[in-house]
Amino acid sequence: MSSVLDVFIARALSNVLRDTPVISLAVNPGLCRTAILNNFVGAQAVFLELVLRIAGRTAEEGGRQLTWAAVGRFDNTDDLRGALLDSQAIFEASDRCLGEQGKRRQSLIWVSVVRLQFDKLFI
């Protein structure tokens, strides 16, 4: 679910920045094996360890995703505006992000995020 929110926010920010050279996008570094996961105990720790062994990335591999998004070579940078990047590729957004319903959800989330940030600054 968090990647859906990331896409909504990246797309909304991209709309705000559309007439600038700044590109807003969402990057998924993946589930990375880091020391922060050492706080889990018991069954949670066992389950997480299993998942990490099967599908986890090292922190370095996750960092490469972020670096690639920042400085990688892209044929058409306009394709990046509001895109979701994962495994050094542009992924199509989920169905929740598409169509009129997706635009409506994106707008609601963007307004909520901006309102929260505004409140933090001035309250």
Number of C-alpha atoms within 10 A of each C-alpha: 5 8 14 17 16 18 23 29 22 23 27 22 18 20 14 11 14 16 8 8 9 11 20 22 24 24 25 18 21 17 15 18 20 13 8 8 12 11 8 13 11 7 9 11 14 12 12 17 17 12 12 16 10 9 12 18 17 15 15 13 17 20 16 15 20 19 14 17 22 12 8 10 9 12 7 8 10 12 12 19 21 23 24 25 22 18 15 16 14 16 11 11 16 12 10 14 19 15 9 10 12 15 16 13 16 23 16 12 16 19 14 12 13 11 12 11 11 11 10 9 8 6 5
